[in-house]
Amino acid sequence: MKVKVVIQEVQITEKTYEIDGVNSLEAAGKCAMRARHNQFQPNAWLARTVPYPPTVSIKSYEVMEC
């Protein structure tokens, strides 16, 4: 039997940004997102990056021939 197996691997990385000089949590979130997308944010800087182990799971099976 010939089978095609698709394995999905998801890598999660947590990034912590420090934001200075904002007046609301929403504004801080927007600044962090802009900094994450490499847009110029003079009041935001990456403070910490935490990589987590990947999550691996079997996504699908397909029988090619019996």
CHARMM-style PDB file with segment names, atoms N, HN, CA, C and O in Angstrom:
ATOM      1  N   MET     1       0.860  -1.176   0.000  1.00  0.00      PROA
ATOM      2  CA  MET     1       0.000   0.000   0.000  1.00  0.00      PROA
ATOM      3  C   MET     1       0.905   1.238   0.000  1.00  0.00      PROA
ATOM      4  O   MET     1       1.914   1.287   0.704  1.00  0.00      PROA
ATOM      5  N   LYS     2       0.531   2.209  -0.784  1.00  0.00      PROA
ATOM      6  HN  LYS     2      -0.288   2.170  -1.355  1.00  0.00      PROA
ATOM      7  CA  LYS     2       1.272   3.465  -0.863  1.00  0.00      PROA
ATOM      8  C   LYS     2       0.387   4.562  -0.284  1.00  0.00      PROA
ATOM      9  O   LYS     2      -0.745   4.750  -0.731  1.00  0.00      PROA
ATOM     10  N   VAL     3       0.904   5.291   0.718  1.00  0.00      PROA
ATOM     11  HN  VAL     3       1.824   5.139   1.081  1.00  0.00      PROA
ATOM     12  CA  VAL     3       0.112   6.294   1.436  1.00  0.00      PROA
ATOM     13  C   VAL     3       0.893   7.597   1.510  1.00  0.00      PROA
ATOM     14  O   VAL     3       2.097   7.606   1.768  1.00  0.00      PROA
ATOM     15  N   LYS     4       0.187   8.691   1.281  1.00  0.00      PROA
ATOM     16  HN  LYS     4      -0.791   8.684   1.072  1.00  0.00      PROA
ATOM     17  CA  LYS     4       0.774  10.016   1.461  1.00  0.00      PROA
ATOM     18  C   LYS     4       0.295  10.549   2.817  1.00  0.00      PROA
ATOM     19  O   LYS     4      -0.907  10.583   3.081  1.00  0.00      PROA
ATOM     20  N   VAL     5       1.228  10.962   3.670  1.00  0.00      PROA
ATOM     21  HN  VAL     5       2.204  10.934   3.456  1.00  0.00      PROA
ATOM     22  CA  VAL     5       0.902  11.481   5.002  1.00  0.00      PROA
ATOM     23  C   VAL     5       1.401  12.915   5.087  1.00  0.00      PROA
ATOM     24  O   VAL     5       2.570  13.188   4.815  1.00  0.00      PROA
ATOM     25  N   VAL     6       0.508  13.838   5.468  1.00  0.00      PROA
ATOM     26  HN  VAL     6      -0.442  13.617   5.689  1.00  0.00      PROA
ATOM     27  CA  VAL     6       0.868  15.244   5.627  1.00  0.00      PROA
ATOM     28  C   VAL     6       1.027  15.526   7.115  1.00  0.00      PROA
ATOM     29  O   VAL     6       0.100  15.323   7.899  1.00  0.00      PROA
ATOM     30  N   ILE     7       2.212  15.997   7.495  1.00  0.00      PROA
ATOM     31  HN  ILE     7       2.965  16.162   6.858  1.00  0.00      PROA
ATOM     32  CA  ILE     7       2.489  16.351   8.887  1.00  0.00      PROA
ATOM     33  C   ILE     7       2.597  17.866   8.975  1.00  0.00      PROA
ATOM     34  O   ILE     7       3.321  18.498   8.206  1.00  0.00      PROA
ATOM     35  N   GLN     8       1.867  18.437   9.922  1.00  0.00      PROA
ATOM     36  HN  GLN     8       1.279  17.924  10.547  1.00  0.00      PROA
ATOM     37  CA  GLN     8       1.873  19.885  10.112  1.00  0.00      PROA
ATOM     38  C   GLN     8       2.698  20.223  11.340  1.00  0.00      PROA
ATOM     39  O   GLN     8       2.491  19.654  12.411  1.00  0.00      PROA
ATOM     40  N   GLU     9       3.639  21.155  11.184  1.00  0.00      PROA
ATOM     41  HN  GLU     9       3.807  21.617  10.313  1.00  0.00      PROA
ATOM     42  CA  GLU     9       4.484  21.602  12.289  1.00  0.00      PROA
ATOM     43  C   GLU     9       4.263  23.097  12.484  1.00  0.00      PROA
ATOM     44  O   GLU     9       4.448  23.892  11.563  1.00  0.00      PROA
ATOM     45  N   VAL    10       3.869  23.463  13.690  1.00  0.00      PROA
ATOM     46  HN  VAL    10       3.719  22.817  14.439  1.00  0.00      PROA
ATOM     47  CA  VAL    10       3.582  24.864  14.013  1.00  0.00      PROA
ATOM     48  C   VAL    10       4.604  25.339  15.034  1.00  0.00      PROA
ATOM     49  O   VAL    10       4.733  24.753  16.109  1.00  0.00      PROA
ATOM     50  N   GLN    11       5.333  26.404  14.697  1.00  0.00      PROA
ATOM     51  HN  GLN    11       5.228  26.879  13.823  1.00  0.00      PROA
ATOM     52  CA  GLN    11       6.335  26.982  15.592  1.00  0.00      PROA
ATOM     53  C   GLN    11       5.790  28.289  16.166  1.00  0.00      PROA
ATOM     54  O   GLN    11       5.474  29.211  15.414  1.00  0.00      PROA
ATOM     55  N   ILE    12       5.681  28.370  17.468  1.00  0.00      PROA
ATOM     56  HN  ILE    12       5.937  27.621  18.079  1.00  0.00      PROA
ATOM     57  CA  ILE    12       5.188  29.574  18.138  1.00  0.00      PROA
ATOM     58  C   ILE    12       6.363  30.281  18.791  1.00  0.00      PROA
ATOM     59  O   ILE    12       7.170  29.662  19.484  1.00  0.00      PROA
ATOM     60  N   THR    13       6.450  31.587  18.561  1.00  0.00      PROA
ATOM     61  HN  THR    13       5.794  32.090  17.998  1.00  0.00      PROA
ATOM     62  CA  THR    13       7.469  32.416  19.188  1.00  0.00      PROA
ATOM     63  C   THR    13       6.775  33.599  19.848  1.00  0.00      PROA
ATOM     64  O   THR    13       6.026  34.332  19.202  1.00  0.00      PROA
ATOM     65  N   GLU    14       7.027  33.778  21.127  1.00  0.00      PROA
ATOM     66  HN  GLU    14       7.635  33.183  21.652  1.00  0.00      PROA
ATOM     67  CA  GLU    14       6.430  34.893  21.873  1.00  0.00      PROA
ATOM     68  C   GLU    14       7.432  36.040  21.912  1.00  0.00      PROA
ATOM     69  O   GLU    14       8.584  35.860  22.308  1.00  0.00      PROA
ATOM     70  N   LYS    15       6.977  37.225  21.494  1.00  0.00      PROA
ATOM     71  HN  LYS    15       6.041  37.371  21.172  1.00  0.00      PROA
ATOM     72  CA  LYS    15       7.848  38.408  21.491  1.00  0.00      PROA
ATOM     73  C   LYS    15       7.251  39.452  22.422  1.00  0.00      PROA
ATOM     74  O   LYS    15       6.054  39.735  22.368  1.00  0.00      PROA
ATOM     75  N   THR    16       8.094  40.021  23.274  1.00  0.00      PROA
ATOM     76  HN  THR    16       9.066  39.791  23.318  1.00  0.00      PROA
ATOM     77  CA  THR    16       7.660  41.046  24.215  1.00  0.00      PROA
ATOM     78  C   THR    16       8.265  42.376  23.800  1.00  0.00      PROA
ATOM     79  O   THR    16       9.482  42.503  23.674  1.00  0.00      PROA
ATOM     80  N   TYR    17       7.407  43.365  23.588  1.00  0.00      PROA
ATOM     81  HN  TYR    17       6.417  43.261  23.691  1.00  0.00      PROA
ATOM     82  CA  TYR    17       7.841  44.711  23.214  1.00  0.00      PROA
ATOM     83  C   TYR    17       7.593  45.656  24.379  1.00  0.00      PROA
ATOM     84  O   TYR    17       6.579  45.551  25.069  1.00  0.00      PROA
ATOM     85  N   GLU    18       8.516  46.572  24.595  1.00  0.00      PROA
ATOM     86  HN  GLU    18       9.340  46.657  24.035  1.00  0.00      PROA
ATOM     87  CA  GLU    18       8.327  47.628  25.580  1.00  0.00      PROA
ATOM     88  C   GLU    18       8.001  48.907  24.829  1.00  0.00      PROA
ATOM     89  O   GLU    18       8.710  49.290  23.898  1.00  0.00      PROA
ATOM     90  N   ILE    19       6.917  49.571  25.243  1.00  0.00      PROA
ATOM     91  HN  ILE    19       6.342  49.260  26.000  1.00  0.00      PROA
ATOM     92  CA  ILE    19       6.420  50.764  24.571  1.00  0.00      PROA
ATOM     93  C   ILE    19       6.473  51.915  25.570  1.00  0.00      PROA
ATOM     94  O   ILE    19       6.096  51.756  26.731  1.00  0.00      PROA
ATOM     95  N   ASP    20       6.936  53.055  25.118  1.00  0.00      PROA
ATOM     96  HN  ASP    20       7.242  53.184  24.175  1.00  0.00      PROA
ATOM     97  CA  ASP    20       7.063  54.218  25.982  1.00  0.00      PROA
ATOM     98  C   ASP    20       6.238  55.377  25.412  1.00  0.00      PROA
ATOM     99  O   ASP    20       6.184  55.560  24.196  1.00  0.00      PROA
ATOM    100  N   GLY    21       5.604  56.152  26.279  1.00  0.00      PROA
ATOM    101  HN  GLY    21       5.648  56.003  27.267  1.00  0.00      PROA
ATOM    102  CA  GLY    21       4.951  57.385  25.886  1.00  0.00      PROA
ATOM    103  C   GLY    21       3.589  57.230  25.224  1.00  0.00      PROA
ATOM    104  O   GLY    21       3.230  58.048  24.377  1.00  0.00      PROA
ATOM    105  N   VAL    22       2.817  56.205  25.584  1.00  0.00      PROA
ATOM    106  HN  VAL    22       3.109  55.540  26.272  1.00  0.00      PROA
ATOM    107  CA  VAL    22       1.457  56.064  25.051  1.00  0.00      PROA
ATOM    108  C   VAL    22       0.455  56.331  26.162  1.00  0.00      PROA
ATOM    109  O   VAL    22       0.798  56.266  27.343  1.00  0.00      PROA
ATOM    110  N   ASN    23      -0.797  56.635  25.780  1.00  0.00      PROA
ATOM    111  HN  ASN    23      -1.075  56.688  24.821  1.00  0.00      PROA
ATOM    112  CA  ASN    23      -1.795  56.957  26.795  1.00  0.00      PROA
ATOM    113  C   ASN    23      -2.914  55.925  26.887  1.00  0.00      PROA
ATOM    114  O   ASN    23      -3.877  56.141  27.624  1.00  0.00      PROA
ATOM    115  N   SER    24      -2.818  54.809  26.162  1.00  0.00      PROA
ATOM    116  HN  SER    24      -2.036  54.633  25.564  1.00  0.00      PROA
ATOM    117  CA  SER    24      -3.829  53.759  26.287  1.00  0.00      PROA
ATOM    118  C   SER    24      -3.224  52.413  25.903  1.00  0.00      PROA
ATOM    119  O   SER    24      -2.194  52.350  25.231  1.00  0.00      PROA
ATOM    120  N   LEU    25      -3.874  51.345  26.338  1.00  0.00      PROA
ATOM    121  HN  LEU    25      -4.710  51.397  26.885  1.00  0.00      PROA
ATOM    122  CA  LEU    25      -3.420  49.997  26.002  1.00  0.00      PROA
ATOM    123  C   LEU    25      -3.573  49.731  24.504  1.00  0.00      PROA
ATOM    124  O   LEU    25      -2.744  49.052  23.899  1.00  0.00      PROA
ATOM    125  N   GLU    26      -4.637  50.271  23.915  1.00  0.00      PROA
ATOM    126  HN  GLU    26      -5.310  50.823  24.407  1.00  0.00      PROA
ATOM    127  CA  GLU    26      -4.867  50.096  22.485  1.00  0.00      PROA
ATOM    128  C   GLU    26      -3.740  50.743  21.668  1.00  0.00      PROA
ATOM    129  O   GLU    26      -3.260  50.155  20.698  1.00  0.00      PROA
ATOM    130  N   ALA    27      -3.327  51.932  22.055  1.00  0.00      PROA
ATOM    131  HN  ALA    27      -3.717  52.409  22.843  1.00  0.00      PROA
ATOM    132  CA  ALA    27      -2.231  52.614  21.362  1.00  0.00      PROA
ATOM    133  C   ALA    27      -0.928  51.828  21.520  1.00  0.00      PROA
ATOM    134  O   ALA    27      -0.139  51.739  20.579  1.00  0.00      PROA
ATOM    135  N   ALA    28      -0.705  51.264  22.697  1.00  0.00      PROA
ATOM    136  HN  ALA    28      -1.346  51.336  23.461  1.00  0.00      PROA
ATOM    137  CA  ALA    28       0.496  50.457  22.925  1.00  0.00      PROA
ATOM    138  C   ALA    28       0.485  49.218  22.040  1.00  0.00      PROA
ATOM    139  O   ALA    28       1.516  48.840  21.482  1.00  0.00      PROA
ATOM    140  N   GLY    29      -0.675  48.589  21.911  1.00  0.00      PROA
ATOM    141  HN  GLY    29      -1.512  48.896  22.364  1.00  0.00      PROA
ATOM    142  CA  GLY    29      -0.796  47.414  21.045  1.00  0.00      PROA
ATOM    143  C   GLY    29      -0.519  47.750  19.595  1.00  0.00      PROA
ATOM    144  O   GLY    29       0.156  46.992  18.898  1.00  0.00      PROA
ATOM    145  N   LYS    30      -1.041  48.894  19.128  1.00  0.00      PROA
ATOM    146  HN  LYS    30      -1.589  49.509  19.694  1.00  0.00      PROA
ATOM    147  CA  LYS    30      -0.810  49.309  17.747  1.00  0.00      PROA
ATOM    148  C   LYS    30       0.668  49.603  17.496  1.00  0.00      PROA
ATOM    149  O   LYS    30       1.203  49.256  16.443  1.00  0.00      PROA
ATOM    150  N   CYS    31       1.321  50.236  18.456  1.00  0.00      PROA
ATOM    151  HN  CYS    31       0.887  50.518  19.312  1.00  0.00      PROA
ATOM    152  CA  CYS    31       2.759  50.522  18.332  1.00  0.00      PROA
ATOM    153  C   CYS    31       3.558  49.224  18.262  1.00  0.00      PROA
ATOM    154  O   CYS    31       4.480  49.103  17.456  1.00  0.00      PROA
ATOM    155  N   ALA    32       3.208  48.260  19.102  1.00  0.00      PROA
ATOM    156  HN  ALA    32       2.459  48.358  19.757  1.00  0.00      PROA
ATOM    157  CA  ALA    32       3.914  46.982  19.106  1.00  0.00      PROA
ATOM    158  C   ALA    32       3.724  46.246  17.780  1.00  0.00      PROA
ATOM    159  O   ALA    32       4.668  45.645  17.266  1.00  0.00      PROA
ATOM    160  N   MET    33       2.518  46.288  17.227  1.00  0.00      PROA
ATOM    161  HN  MET    33       1.752  46.776  17.645  1.00  0.00      PROA
ATOM    162  CA  MET    33       2.268  45.625  15.953  1.00  0.00      PROA
ATOM    163  C   MET    33       3.047  46.299  14.820  1.00  0.00      PROA
ATOM    164  O   MET    33       3.569  45.619  13.936  1.00  0.00      PROA
ATOM    165  N   ARG    34       3.126  47.619  14.843  1.00  0.00      PROA
ATOM    166  HN  ARG    34       2.703  48.171  15.561  1.00  0.00      PROA
ATOM    167  CA  ARG    34       3.904  48.321  13.821  1.00  0.00      PROA
ATOM    168  C   ARG    34       5.387  47.967  13.942  1.00  0.00      PROA
ATOM    169  O   ARG    34       6.061  47.748  12.935  1.00  0.00      PROA
ATOM    170  N   ALA    35       5.890  47.913  15.171  1.00  0.00      PROA
ATOM    171  HN  ALA    35       5.343  48.091  15.989  1.00  0.00      PROA
ATOM    172  CA  ALA    35       7.292  47.533  15.386  1.00  0.00      PROA
ATOM    173  C   ALA    35       7.529  46.100  14.916  1.00  0.00      PROA
ATOM    174  O   ALA    35       8.573  45.802  14.338  1.00  0.00      PROA
ATOM    175  N   ARG    36       6.569  45.218  15.161  1.00  0.00      PROA
ATOM    176  HN  ARG    36       5.721  45.460  15.631  1.00  0.00      PROA
ATOM    177  CA  ARG    36       6.672  43.815  14.742  1.00  0.00      PROA
ATOM    178  C   ARG    36       6.753  43.700  13.219  1.00  0.00      PROA
ATOM    179  O   ARG    36       7.436  42.817  12.700  1.00  0.00      PROA
ATOM    180  N   HSD    37       6.061  44.587  12.504  1.00  0.00      PROA
ATOM    181  HN  HSD    37       5.506  45.304  12.926  1.00  0.00      PROA
ATOM    182  CA  HSD    37       6.056  44.558  11.044  1.00  0.00      PROA
ATOM    183  C   HSD    37       7.157  45.447  10.455  1.00  0.00      PROA
ATOM    184  O   HSD    37       7.090  45.844   9.292  1.00  0.00      PROA
ATOM    185  N   ASN    38       8.164  45.751  11.270  1.00  0.00      PROA
ATOM    186  HN  ASN    38       8.217  45.429  12.215  1.00  0.00      PROA
ATOM    187  CA  ASN    38       9.350  46.504  10.857  1.00  0.00      PROA
ATOM    188  C   ASN    38       9.048  47.914  10.368  1.00  0.00      PROA
ATOM    189  O   ASN    38       9.773  48.450   9.529  1.00  0.00      PROA
ATOM    190  N   GLN    39       7.997  48.508  10.880  1.00  0.00      PROA
ATOM    191  HN  GLN    39       7.408  48.073  11.562  1.00  0.00      PROA
ATOM    192  CA  GLN    39       7.729  49.911  10.599  1.00  0.00      PROA
ATOM    193  C   GLN    39       8.422  50.734  11.675  1.00  0.00      PROA
ATOM    194  O   GLN    39       8.604  50.262  12.797  1.00  0.00      PROA
ATOM    195  N   PHE    40       8.805  51.946  11.346  1.00  0.00      PROA
ATOM    196  HN  PHE    40       8.657  52.330  10.434  1.00  0.00      PROA
ATOM    197  CA  PHE    40       9.562  52.787  12.276  1.00  0.00      PROA
ATOM    198  C   PHE    40       8.704  53.159  13.490  1.00  0.00      PROA
ATOM    199  O   PHE    40       7.649  53.777  13.346  1.00  0.00      PROA
ATOM    200  N   GLN    41       9.159  52.781  14.670  1.00  0.00      PROA
ATOM    201  HN  GLN    41      10.016  52.279  14.787  1.00  0.00      PROA
ATOM    202  CA  GLN    41       8.513  53.118  15.945  1.00  0.00      PROA
ATOM    203  C   GLN    41       9.608  53.512  16.934  1.00  0.00      PROA
ATOM    204  O   GLN    41      10.215  52.637  17.551  1.00  0.00      PROA
ATOM    205  N   PRO    42       9.870  54.795  17.097  1.00  0.00      PROA
ATOM    206  CA  PRO    42      10.962  55.201  17.981  1.00  0.00      PROA
ATOM    207  C   PRO    42      10.684  54.924  19.461  1.00  0.00      PROA
ATOM    208  O   PRO    42      11.615  54.907  20.267  1.00  0.00      PROA
ATOM    209  N   ASN    43       9.423  54.708  19.827  1.00  0.00      PROA
ATOM    210  HN  ASN    43       8.667  54.721  19.172  1.00  0.00      PROA
ATOM    211  CA  ASN    43       9.091  54.485  21.238  1.00  0.00      PROA
ATOM    212  C   ASN    43       8.848  53.015  21.548  1.00  0.00      PROA
ATOM    213  O   ASN    43       8.330  52.704  22.621  1.00  0.00      PROA
ATOM    214  N   ALA    44       9.204  52.092  20.644  1.00  0.00      PROA
ATOM    215  HN  ALA    44       9.625  52.345  19.773  1.00  0.00      PROA
ATOM    216  CA  ALA    44       8.993  50.658  20.871  1.00  0.00      PROA
ATOM    217  C   ALA    44      10.281  49.902  20.601  1.00  0.00      PROA
ATOM    218  O   ALA    44      10.997  50.194  19.643  1.00  0.00      PROA
ATOM    219  N   TRP    45      10.570  48.925  21.455  1.00  0.00      PROA
ATOM    220  HN  TRP    45       9.988  48.687  22.233  1.00  0.00      PROA
ATOM    221  CA  TRP    45      11.739  48.086  21.226  1.00  0.00      PROA
ATOM    222  C   TRP    45      11.450  46.682  21.718  1.00  0.00      PROA
ATOM    223  O   TRP    45      10.705  46.475  22.675  1.00  0.00      PROA
ATOM    224  N   LEU    46      12.058  45.728  21.040  1.00  0.00      PROA
ATOM    225  HN  LEU    46      12.664  45.896  20.262  1.00  0.00      PROA
ATOM    226  CA  LEU    46      11.894  44.317  21.368  1.00  0.00      PROA
ATOM    227  C   LEU    46      12.666  44.014  22.639  1.00  0.00      PROA
ATOM    228  O   LEU    46      13.884  44.187  22.689  1.00  0.00      PROA
ATOM    229  N   ALA    47      11.959  43.562  23.664  1.00  0.00      PROA
ATOM    230  HN  ALA    47      10.970  43.421  23.623  1.00  0.00      PROA
ATOM    231  CA  ALA    47      12.588  43.302  24.949  1.00  0.00      PROA
ATOM    232  C   ALA    47      12.980  41.835  25.116  1.00  0.00      PROA
ATOM    233  O   ALA    47      14.001  41.528  25.731  1.00  0.00      PROA
ATOM    234  N   ARG    48      12.156  40.921  24.561  1.00  0.00      PROA
ATOM    235  HN  ARG    48      11.327  41.171  24.061  1.00  0.00      PROA
ATOM    236  CA  ARG    48      12.444  39.506  24.783  1.00  0.00      PROA
ATOM    237  C   ARG    48      11.778  38.668  23.703  1.00  0.00      PROA
ATOM    238  O   ARG    48      10.667  38.970  23.268  1.00  0.00      PROA
ATOM    239  N   THR    49      12.461  37.614  23.274  1.00  0.00      PROA
ATOM    240  HN  THR    49      13.364  37.369  23.628  1.00  0.00      PROA
ATOM    241  CA  THR    49      11.913  36.640  22.336  1.00  0.00      PROA
ATOM    242  C   THR    49      12.011  35.265  22.971  1.00  0.00      PROA
ATOM    243  O   THR    49      13.091  34.838  23.379  1.00  0.00      PROA
ATOM    244  N   VAL    50      10.875  34.569  23.056  1.00  0.00      PROA
ATOM    245  HN  VAL    50       9.998  34.916  22.724  1.00  0.00      PROA
ATOM    246  CA  VAL    50      10.837  33.236  23.663  1.00  0.00      PROA
ATOM    247  C   VAL    50      10.326  32.244  22.626  1.00  0.00      PROA
ATOM    248  O   VAL    50       9.136  32.257  22.312  1.00  0.00      PROA
ATOM    249  N   PRO    51      11.188  31.383  22.082  1.00  0.00      PROA
ATOM    250  CA  PRO    51      10.713  30.353  21.158  1.00  0.00      PROA
ATOM    251  C   PRO    51      10.201  29.138  21.939  1.00  0.00      PROA
ATOM    252  O   PRO    51      10.827  28.702  22.905  1.00  0.00      PROA
ATOM    253  N   TYR    52       9.093  28.617  21.521  1.00  0.00      PROA
ATOM    254  HN  TYR    52       8.585  28.971  20.736  1.00  0.00      PROA
ATOM    255  CA  TYR    52       8.528  27.413  22.130  1.00  0.00      PROA
ATOM    256  C   TYR    52       8.811  26.220  21.229  1.00  0.00      PROA
ATOM    257  O   TYR    52       9.004  26.393  20.026  1.00  0.00      PROA
ATOM    258  N   PRO    53       8.840  25.011  21.788  1.00  0.00      PROA
ATOM    259  CA  PRO    53       9.045  23.837  20.939  1.00  0.00      PROA
ATOM    260  C   PRO    53       7.894  23.713  19.934  1.00  0.00      PROA
ATOM    261  O   PRO    53       6.758  24.072  20.244  1.00  0.00      PROA
ATOM    262  N   PRO    54       8.181  23.214  18.751  1.00  0.00      PROA
ATOM    263  CA  PRO    54       7.125  23.105  17.748  1.00  0.00      PROA
ATOM    264  C   PRO    54       6.077  22.069  18.134  1.00  0.00      PROA
ATOM    265  O   PRO    54       6.375  21.074  18.795  1.00  0.00      PROA
ATOM    266  N   THR    55       4.854  22.322  17.710  1.00  0.00      PROA
ATOM    267  HN  THR    55       4.611  23.130  17.173  1.00  0.00      PROA
ATOM    268  CA  THR    55       3.761  21.376  17.863  1.00  0.00      PROA
ATOM    269  C   THR    55       3.648  20.616  16.551  1.00  0.00      PROA
ATOM    270  O   THR    55       3.481  21.216  15.489  1.00  0.00      PROA
ATOM    271  N   VAL    56       3.740  19.303  16.628  1.00  0.00      PROA
ATOM    272  HN  VAL    56       3.876  18.816  17.491  1.00  0.00      PROA
ATOM    273  CA  VAL    56       3.709  18.477  15.431  1.00  0.00      PROA
ATOM    274  C   VAL    56       2.488  17.572  15.488  1.00  0.00      PROA
ATOM    275  O   VAL    56       2.232  16.927  16.505  1.00  0.00      PROA
ATOM    276  N   SER    57       1.732  17.525  14.389  1.00  0.00      PROA
ATOM    277  HN  SER    57       1.940  18.049  13.563  1.00  0.00      PROA
ATOM    278  CA  SER    57       0.566  16.647  14.325  1.00  0.00      PROA
ATOM    279  C   SER    57       0.378  16.153  12.901  1.00  0.00      PROA
ATOM    280  O   SER    57       0.816  16.788  11.942  1.00  0.00      PROA
ATOM    281  N   ILE    58      -0.277  15.013  12.783  1.00  0.00      PROA
ATOM    282  HN  ILE    58      -0.633  14.497  13.562  1.00  0.00      PROA
ATOM    283  CA  ILE    58      -0.594  14.470  11.461  1.00  0.00      PROA
ATOM    284  C   ILE    58      -1.848  15.160  10.973  1.00  0.00      PROA
ATOM    285  O   ILE    58      -2.880  15.131  11.643  1.00  0.00      PROA
ATOM    286  N   LYS    59      -1.764  15.779   9.811  1.00  0.00      PROA
ATOM    287  HN  LYS    59      -0.925  15.802   9.266  1.00  0.00      PROA
ATOM    288  CA  LYS    59      -2.876  16.559   9.276  1.00  0.00      PROA
ATOM    289  C   LYS    59      -3.804  15.696   8.432  1.00  0.00      PROA
ATOM    290  O   LYS    59      -5.025  15.800   8.557  1.00  0.00      PROA
ATOM    291  N   SER    60      -3.242  14.843   7.570  1.00  0.00      PROA
ATOM    292  HN  SER    60      -2.251  14.759   7.469  1.00  0.00      PROA
ATOM    293  CA  SER    60      -4.108  14.020   6.713  1.00  0.00      PROA
ATOM    294  C   SER    60      -3.378  12.800   6.190  1.00  0.00      PROA
ATOM    295  O   SER    60      -2.149  12.739   6.174  1.00  0.00      PROA
ATOM    296  N   TYR    61      -4.168  11.834   5.763  1.00  0.00      PROA
ATOM    297  HN  TYR    61      -5.167  11.883   5.776  1.00  0.00      PROA
ATOM    298  CA  TYR    61      -3.680  10.635   5.096  1.00  0.00      PROA
ATOM    299  C   TYR    61      -4.349  10.567   3.726  1.00  0.00      PROA
ATOM    300  O   TYR    61      -5.505  10.962   3.575  1.00  0.00      PROA
ATOM    301  N   GLU    62      -3.627  10.071   2.738  1.00  0.00      PROA
ATOM    302  HN  GLU    62      -2.687   9.750   2.860  1.00  0.00      PROA
ATOM    303  CA  GLU    62      -4.209   9.833   1.423  1.00  0.00      PROA
ATOM    304  C   GLU    62      -3.651   8.529   0.878  1.00  0.00      PROA
ATOM    305  O   GLU    62      -2.439   8.386   0.714  1.00  0.00      PROA
ATOM    306  N   VAL    63      -4.543   7.570   0.595  1.00  0.00      PROA
ATOM    307  HN  VAL    63      -5.527   7.686   0.728  1.00  0.00      PROA
ATOM    308  CA  VAL    63      -4.109   6.292   0.038  1.00  0.00      PROA
ATOM    309  C   VAL    63      -3.885   6.493  -1.457  1.00  0.00      PROA
ATOM    310  O   VAL    63      -4.806   6.839  -2.196  1.00  0.00      PROA
ATOM    311  N   MET    64      -2.647   6.271  -1.885  1.00  0.00      PROA
ATOM    312  HN  MET    64      -1.898   5.990  -1.284  1.00  0.00      PROA
ATOM    313  CA  MET    64      -2.289   6.476  -3.274  1.00  0.00      PROA
ATOM    314  C   MET    64      -2.653   5.252  -4.121  1.00  0.00      PROA
ATOM    315  O   MET    64      -3.225   5.391  -5.202  1.00  0.00      PROA
ATOM    316  N   GLU    65      -2.320   4.049  -3.625  1.00  0.00      PROA
ATOM    317  HN  GLU    65      -1.855   3.936  -2.747  1.00  0.00      PROA
ATOM    318  CA  GLU    65      -2.709   2.800  -4.299  1.00  0.00      PROA
ATOM    319  C   GLU    65      -2.678   1.681  -3.291  1.00  0.00      PROA
ATOM    320  O   GLU    65      -1.908   1.710  -2.331  1.00  0.00      PROA
ATOM    321  N   CYS    66      -3.520   0.695  -3.514  1.00  0.00      PROA
ATOM    322  HN  CYS    66      -4.145   0.671  -4.293  1.00  0.00      PROA
ATOM    323  CA  CYS    66      -3.591  -0.465  -2.602  1.00  0.00      PROA
ATOM    324  C   CYS    66      -2.806  -1.627  -3.117  1.00  0.00      PROA
ATOM    325  OT1 CYS    66      -2.761  -2.676  -2.475  1.00  0.00      PROA
TER     326      CYS     66
END
